[in-house]
Amino acid sequence: MKGDYPQFQKSYSHEDLIEHFLLDGREREFIAQFRGDANRHGYAILLKSLQYLGYFPQHIKEVPDQIKLFIAKQLDLTGNPGEQYLWETRTRDNHFAWIRQQTGFRFPQAQDKEDLENWLRQEGTLEAITFADLFECAVQRLNHLRIELPSEKELQRIVNAALNGFFSNVHNKITQQLDGTIRKAVDGLLTVSEGETFSTFEKLKASVSKPSVKNLQEEMTKLQQLRSVGISKEHLMNVPFDVQKLLKRRANNETASEMRNHPDDIRYGLMACFISVRTIEVIDNIVRMFVDLIHRIDVRAEKQRDNELLKDLIRVEGKNQVLFRLAEVIMKNPDGTIREVIFPVVKPETFHNLIAEKEASGPQYQRIHKRFMKEKYSRHYRQVLPSVLENLTFRSSNRFQPIIEALAVIKQYIRTPYKYFPVEVPIDGIITESWMPMVIENGSQIL
C-alpha cells in the first residue's frame, strides 16, 4: 500500500518474479566469477533485493524462498544454496561494496537525510500533502538518487519533519496575510455568545439539511457569516487548493475550544482554510437546494393538477379496441346513421369520456400545471429568490448573457412594492411561448 515501507510480499506471480528478480546477462556474467554456489547465490539475492527494496535486507533469511529458488534456477543451481551463505563475515561486506559499485547505490549519510527533508518540504509537498503520499515520494526520491533507504522509523521521522515544516510555513504565510480586524472576526467565531449553546464555528460545520425554504435560508445565513469574516482568495493565493481542503478537514474535526488552544499561527491558518473552503461548500449547497426546490414546485404542481383533473376525468380503457369496433361496424354498414349503427356498439358516454381525456391532456392540461406552479411560487417559494440573488453572483458565457441581464433587472426591483416591472426585462429567448401568459399581464411584465 502507498505509504508502506518497502517489504517483500508473501507470494509473487511468475510475471512479478520476471519483472523484479530476473538477472540480466551482465549480472550473470559478473556473478559467475565468484567461488562457491552459496556465494554466487547469496550475491545474486542481495543484488536483486537492493534493486527491489531500495535497501539490503537485515538477513538473507528474510528473503522468501520463492525468490531464492527463482534466482537459483537462473544460475543453474540446484536446491537453495543461499541458505549456507555466511552472513556475519567480511565476504558479505565485500559483496555489499561490489553491489553498490555495480548499481550506483550508496549508504545514506546525515547530509543525505537533511537534504531529503528539505526537498520534501519544498518540492515534494507540491504534489504530496498527506503522510502516505509524501512517504511514497521520499522512497521514489531516494531510489532516483541511488541512495539506500534508511530504516523505516528514520524515514518516517524525516517525512513527518518535512510535513510539519511545510504546514508550519503554510500557517505562518496565511497568518501574515490577515490583519487585526480579520483575526478578531475569526476569534469571534470560536466564542459562545451569551444565551447560546454552541459557537458560530460549530454551527458553520453543521451538515446541510433537506431542501426547504427554511433550510435554504439557514444556508444563506451561514454564507453571510462566513463572508463577514473577510477572508478572500487573495489571502490564500499561494496555498494550493488541495492543501486548503486538507486543513479545512483538520479544522472540521476540532471543537471550538480545541481551536482556541492552538498557537496563533496554527489557529488562523486552519480557520482561514476552513472559511475559504466552507464558503464554496455552502454556495454549492445553496445552488443544489435551490434547484431541488424548483423541481419540488414542478412535482407538487403536477400532483395537484392530476388530483384536480381526476375528479372529473374517467379515463377510457381499451382505446384500440374501441377504434377496431368502430372500423368494423362502419365497414359493414357504410350507409347507416351514427345513432343506429355506432351507438349500439360504442355508447355515447365513451365518446364523451374520450373528448374529456383529450382536453385534459392537451393545452388545458399544461395551462393548469403552469397555474399551480405560479401559485406555489407566489405564495411560498418566492421569498427565497431575493436572498439567492443578493448572495450569489451569476456569470455566464455570451450564449446565456440575456439571462444574466434579466437577473440583474429582477435583482434591482425584487424587494420593491411594484406589482409590475417599471422597466422592460429581457425575455426573448428566455421565456417560452407557453409561459408568456403567466409572465405578461395586461401588457406588463409581472414582478
C-alpha positions in Angstrom: 0.0 0.0 0.0 1.0 3.6 -0.6 2.9 4.9 2.4 4.2 1.5 3.5 7.9 0.8 3.9 9.1 -1.4 1.0 8.9 -5.1 2.1 8.9 -8.5 0.5 5.5 -9.9 -0.3 4.3 -13.2 0.9 4.0 -14.5 -2.7 4.7 -13.5 -6.2 3.2 -14.3 -9.6 5.6 -15.6 -12.3 5.2 -12.2 -14.1 6.2 -10.4 -10.9 9.3 -12.6 -10.5 10.4 -11.9 -14.0 9.8 -8.1 -13.6 11.7 -7.7 -10.4 14.2 -10.6 -10.0 15.3 -11.5 -13.4 19.1 -11.4 -13.8 20.4 -9.8 -17.0 23.4 -11.1 -19.0 25.9 -8.7 -17.5 24.8 -9.5 -13.9 25.1 -13.3 -14.5 28.5 -12.9 -16.1 29.7 -10.9 -13.1 28.3 -13.4 -10.6 29.9 -16.4 -12.4 33.3 -15.1 -11.2 32.5 -15.9 -7.5 33.7 -19.1 -5.9 31.1 -21.5 -4.4 27.4 -21.9 -5.1 26.5 -20.2 -1.7 28.4 -17.1 -2.6 27.1 -16.8 -6.1 23.5 -17.4 -5.0 23.9 -15.1 -2.0 25.4 -12.3 -4.0 22.6 -12.5 -6.6 19.9 -12.5 -3.9 21.4 -9.4 -2.3 21.8 -7.6 -5.7 18.1 -8.1 -6.7 16.9 -7.4 -3.1 18.6 -3.9 -3.2 17.2 -3.2 -6.6 13.7 -4.3 -5.5 13.5 -2.8 -2.0 16.0 0.1 -2.1 18.0 -1.3 0.8 19.7 -4.6 1.8 17.6 -7.0 4.0 18.7 -7.4 7.6 19.5 -11.1 6.8 19.3 -13.3 3.8 16.8 -15.4 5.6 14.2 -12.6 5.3 14.1 -13.2 1.5 11.2 -15.5 0.5 12.1 -19.0 -0.7 10.1 -18.3 -3.9 12.6 -15.6 -4.8 15.6 -17.6 -3.8 14.6 -20.6 -5.9 13.7 -18.3 -8.9 17.2 -16.8 -8.8 18.9 -20.2 -8.2 17.3 -21.6 -11.3 18.7 -18.7 -13.4 22.2 -19.6 -12.1 21.7 -23.3 -12.8 22.0 -24.1 -9.1 20.1 -27.0 -7.5 18.2 -26.5 -4.3 18.7 -23.4 -2.2 22.5 -23.0 -1.7 22.0 -19.4 -0.4 20.9 -21.0 2.9 24.6 -21.6 3.6 25.6 -18.0 2.8 27.8 -16.7 5.7 26.2 -13.5 6.8 28.3 -12.1 9.6 31.6 -12.2 7.6 33.9 -9.9 5.7 32.7 -11.6 2.5 29.2 -10.2 3.0 30.7 -6.7 3.4 32.7 -7.1 0.3 29.6 -8.2 -1.6 27.8 -5.0 -0.3 30.6 -2.9 -1.6 30.6 -4.6 -5.1 26.8 -4.4 -5.4 26.9 -0.7 -4.5 29.6 -0.2 -7.1 27.7 -2.2 -9.7 24.3 -0.5 -9.1 25.4 3.0 -8.1 23.6 2.9 -4.7 25.3 4.3 -1.6 24.6 4.2 2.1 22.7 7.3 3.3 24.7 9.9 5.2 23.4 12.5 7.7 23.6 15.2 4.9 21.5 13.0 2.6 18.8 12.8 5.2 18.8 16.6 5.8 18.7 17.2 2.1 15.8 14.8 1.7 13.8 16.5 4.4 14.4 19.9 2.8 13.5 18.6 -0.6 10.3 17.0 0.6 9.3 20.2 2.4 9.9 22.5 -0.5 9.3 20.3 -3.6 7.7 17.1 -2.6 4.7 18.8 -0.9 3.8 20.5 -4.1 2.3 17.2 -5.2 2.1 15.1 -2.0 0.5 16.6 1.2 -0.5 13.5 3.1 1.9 11.3 5.0 1.3 8.3 2.8 1.8 10.3 -0.4 4.9 12.1 0.9 6.4 8.8 2.2 5.9 7.3 -1.2 7.5 10.4 -2.7 10.5 10.1 -0.3 11.1 6.5 -1.4 11.0 7.4 -5.1 13.3 10.3 -4.5 15.9 8.1 -2.8 15.6 5.5 -5.5 16.1 8.2 -8.1 19.3 9.4 -6.3 20.5 5.9 -5.8 20.6 6.3 -2.0 19.7 3.3 0.1 16.6 3.8 2.3 17.3 4.5 5.9 15.4 2.4 8.5 11.6 2.6 8.5 11.4 4.6 11.7 14.1 7.0 10.4 12.3 7.6 7.1 9.0 8.2 8.9 10.8 10.7 11.1 12.1 12.5 8.1 8.7 12.6 6.3 7.0 13.8 9.5 9.5 16.5 10.0 9.1 17.7 6.4 5.3 17.7 6.7 5.4 19.6 9.9 7.8 22.1 8.5 5.6 22.5 5.4 2.4 23.1 7.3 4.2 25.4 9.7 5.3 27.5 6.8 1.7 27.5 5.3 0.2 28.5 8.7 2.7 31.3 9.0 2.2 32.6 5.5 -1.5 32.7 5.9 -1.4 34.4 9.3 0.9 37.1 7.9 -1.8 38.0 5.3 -4.5 38.5 7.9 -4.9 41.9 9.5 -6.1 42.6 13.1 -9.8 43.0 12.0 -9.9 39.6 10.3 -8.1 37.9 13.2 -10.6 39.4 15.6 -13.5 38.2 13.5 -12.0 34.7 13.3 -11.7 34.5 17.1 -15.3 35.7 17.3 -16.5 32.5 15.5 -14.9 30.4 18.3 -16.7 32.0 21.2 -20.1 31.1 22.6 -22.4 34.2 22.7 -24.5 34.8 25.8 -27.7 32.8 25.6 -26.2 30.4 23.0 -25.2 26.8 23.4 -22.8 26.5 20.5 -20.3 28.8 18.9 -20.8 30.1 15.4 -17.9 27.8 14.3 -19.9 24.7 15.4 -23.0 26.0 13.6 -21.0 26.6 10.4 -19.8 23.0 10.5 -23.3 21.6 10.6 -24.3 19.4 7.6 -26.9 20.6 5.1 -30.5 19.6 5.8 -33.2 18.5 3.4 -34.3 21.1 0.8 -36.9 23.5 2.2 -37.4 27.3 2.3 -36.3 27.4 6.0 -33.2 25.3 5.5 -32.2 27.3 2.4 -32.4 30.5 4.5 -30.2 28.8 7.1 -27.6 28.1 4.5 -27.8 31.7 3.4 -27.2 32.8 7.0 -24.1 30.5 7.1 -22.8 32.1 3.8 -23.3 35.6 5.2 -21.4 34.7 8.4 -18.5 33.1 6.5 -18.2 36.2 4.2 -18.4 38.6 7.1 -15.0 37.5 8.4 -13.3 39.0 5.4 -11.3 36.0 4.1 -10.7 36.3 0.4 -8.9 34.2 -2.2 -6.1 36.8 -2.1 -5.3 35.7 1.4 -4.7 32.1 0.3 -3.3 32.9 -3.2 -0.1 30.9 -2.6 -1.8 27.9 -0.8 -2.7 25.1 -3.2 -6.4 24.2 -3.0 -5.7 20.6 -2.0 -3.8 22.0 1.0 -6.7 24.2 1.8 -9.1 21.3 1.7 -6.8 19.2 3.9 -6.5 22.0 6.5 -10.3 22.5 6.3 -10.9 18.9 7.2 -8.5 19.2 10.1 -10.3 22.2 11.4 -13.7 20.5 10.9 -12.6 17.7 13.2 -11.8 20.1 16.1 -14.1 21.8 18.6 -14.1 25.5 19.2 -12.2 25.1 22.5 -9.5 22.9 20.8 -9.1 25.5 18.1 -8.8 28.3 20.7 -5.9 26.4 22.4 -3.8 26.4 19.2 -0.9 28.9 18.8 -2.0 31.9 16.8 -0.3 30.8 13.5 -2.0 27.4 13.6 -5.4 28.7 14.6 -5.6 31.4 12.0 -4.1 29.1 9.3 -6.7 26.4 10.0 -9.6 28.8 10.3 -8.7 30.7 7.1 -8.7 27.5 5.1 -11.9 26.3 6.8 -13.7 29.6 6.0 -12.5 29.6 2.4 -13.4 26.0 1.6 -16.6 26.0 3.6 -17.8 29.1 1.7 -17.5 27.1 -1.5 -19.3 24.2 0.0 -22.2 26.3 1.3 -22.6 28.0 -2.1 -22.8 24.6 -3.7 -25.4 23.6 -1.1 -27.5 26.7 -1.8 -27.4 26.1 -5.5 -28.3 22.4 -5.1 -31.1 23.2 -2.7 -32.5 26.0 -4.9 -32.6 23.6 -7.9 -34.3 21.0 -5.8 -36.9 23.5 -4.6 -37.7 24.4 -8.2 -38.1 20.7 -9.0 -40.3 20.4 -6.0 -42.6 23.2 -7.3 -42.9 21.3 -10.5 -43.6 17.9 -8.9 -46.2 19.3 -6.4 -47.9 21.3 -9.1 -48.1 18.2 -11.2 -49.6 16.2 -8.4 -52.2 18.9 -7.6 -53.1 19.2 -11.3 -53.6 15.4 -11.6 -55.8 15.3 -8.5 -57.8 18.2 -9.8 -58.4 16.6 -13.2 -59.1 13.2 -11.9 -62.1 14.4 -10.0 -63.9 14.9 -13.3 -62.0 12.6 -15.6 -62.9 9.0 -16.4 -60.1 7.5 -18.4 -61.2 5.4 -21.3 -59.7 1.9 -21.3 -59.0 -0.1 -24.4 -59.0 2.7 -26.9 -57.6 0.5 -29.6 -60.5 -2.0 -29.2 -63.0 0.9 -29.4 -61.3 2.0 -32.6 -61.4 -1.5 -34.0 -65.1 -2.0 -33.2 -65.8 1.4 -34.9 -63.9 0.5 -38.0 -65.6 -2.9 -38.2 -69.2 -1.6 -37.9 -68.6 1.3 -40.3 -67.2 -1.0 -43.0 -70.2 -3.3 -42.5 -72.8 -0.5 -42.6 -71.2 2.4 -44.6 -74.6 4.0 -45.3 -76.1 3.7 -41.8 -76.6 6.5 -39.3 -74.4 7.0 -36.2 -77.3 6.6 -33.8 -78.4 3.3 -35.5 -75.1 1.8 -36.3 -72.4 3.1 -34.0 -74.1 3.8 -30.6 -75.3 0.3 -30.2 -71.6 -0.8 -30.4 -69.9 2.1 -28.6 -72.0 4.0 -26.0 -72.2 7.8 -26.3 -70.6 8.1 -22.8 -67.4 6.6 -24.2 -67.2 9.4 -26.7 -67.8 12.0 -24.0 -65.0 10.5 -21.9 -62.6 10.4 -24.9 -63.2 14.1 -25.5 -62.7 14.9 -21.8 -59.5 12.9 -21.7 -58.2 14.6 -24.8 -58.9 18.1 -23.4 -57.3 17.2 -20.1 -54.1 16.0 -21.8 -53.8 18.9 -24.3 -53.1 22.7 -23.8 -55.6 22.9 -21.0 -53.6 20.3 -19.1 -50.4 22.3 -19.4 -52.1 25.6 -18.5 -53.4 24.1 -15.3 -50.0 22.8 -14.5 -48.3 26.2 -15.0 -51.1 28.0 -13.0 -50.4 25.7 -10.0 -46.7 26.2 -10.3 -47.1 30.0 -10.3 -49.4 29.9 -7.3 -47.0 27.8 -5.3 -44.1 30.1 -6.2 -46.0 33.3 -5.4 -47.4 32.1 -2.1 -44.4 30.3 -0.6 -41.2 29.8 -2.6 -40.8 33.4 -3.9 -39.4 34.5 -0.6 -36.1 32.7 -1.2 -35.4 34.5 -4.5 -34.2 37.8 -3.1 -31.7 36.1 -0.8 -30.4 34.0 -3.7 -29.9 37.0 -6.0 -28.3 39.1 -3.3 -25.9 36.4 -2.0 -24.9 34.6 -5.2 -23.1 36.0 -8.3 -24.3 34.6 -11.6 -21.9 34.5 -14.5 -22.2 33.0 -18.0 -20.8 32.8 -21.4 -22.2 35.0 -24.2 -24.8 32.3 -25.0 -26.6 32.9 -21.8 -25.9 36.7 -21.4 -29.6 37.6 -21.8 -30.4 35.6 -18.7 -27.7 37.4 -16.7 -29.1 40.7 -17.8 -32.6 39.7 -16.9 -31.4 38.6 -13.4 -29.8 42.0 -12.9 -33.1 43.7 -13.5 -35.0 41.3 -11.3 -32.5 41.8 -8.5 -32.9 45.6 -8.8 -36.6 45.5 -8.2 -37.2 42.3 -6.3 -37.7 44.0 -2.9 -39.7 46.9 -4.2 -43.5 47.3 -3.9 -44.1 47.2 -7.6 -46.5 44.7 -9.0 -45.1 45.1 -12.5 -41.6 45.9 -13.6 -41.2 49.6 -14.3 -38.6 48.8 -16.9 -38.5 46.1 -19.5 -36.9 42.8 -18.5 -35.2 40.8 -21.3 -37.4 37.8 -22.1 -36.6 37.0 -25.7 -35.0 33.5 -25.9 -35.6 33.1 -22.1 -39.4 32.7 -21.6 -41.1 30.1 -23.8 -44.3 30.9 -25.6 -46.3 28.6 -23.3 -45.2 30.6 -20.2 -45.9 34.1 -21.7 -49.5 34.3 -20.2 -48.0 33.7 -16.8 -45.4 36.4 -17.2 -47.3 39.1 -19.1 -50.4 40.6 -17.7 -52.3 43.5 -19.4 -49.2 44.1 -21.5 -46.9 44.4 -18.4 -44.3 42.1 -17.0 -45.3 40.7 -13.6 -42.8 41.2 -10.8 
